[in-house]
Amino acid sequence: MKLTFSTHALRRMLRQGIRSEEVQMVFESGERIEEYPDDEPYRSYLLLGWPGGQPLHVVAADDVEEGEIIVVTTYMPDPIRWESDFKTRRPR
């Protein structure tokens, strides 16, 4: 399946200096850490990867009919909101 970036994801990547190659690395070697089955129009999920040794979160959804993975957003997780493993949200 090919990667398609939403406008929102592209804006976030530009703002945070995240390259498309880094996002690709998350899909190749990252880990799915959350699922969002109620998201519309497609179920989505959160991936964690470590391109360049830094944590990177990618929210994506699979459009099986079109054969594409839609990158909804991507960001460097905030250590204030995430435990040190960047897999577990801290209590609010």
PyMOL commands that set and color helices and strands:
alter all, ss='L'
color gray80, all
select helices_A, chain A and resi 7-16+20-29+51-53
alter helices_A, ss='H'
color red, helices_A
select strands_A, chain A and resi 2-5+31-36+44-49+56-63+68-75
alter strands_A, ss='S'
color yellow, strands_A
deselect
rebuild
show_as cartoon
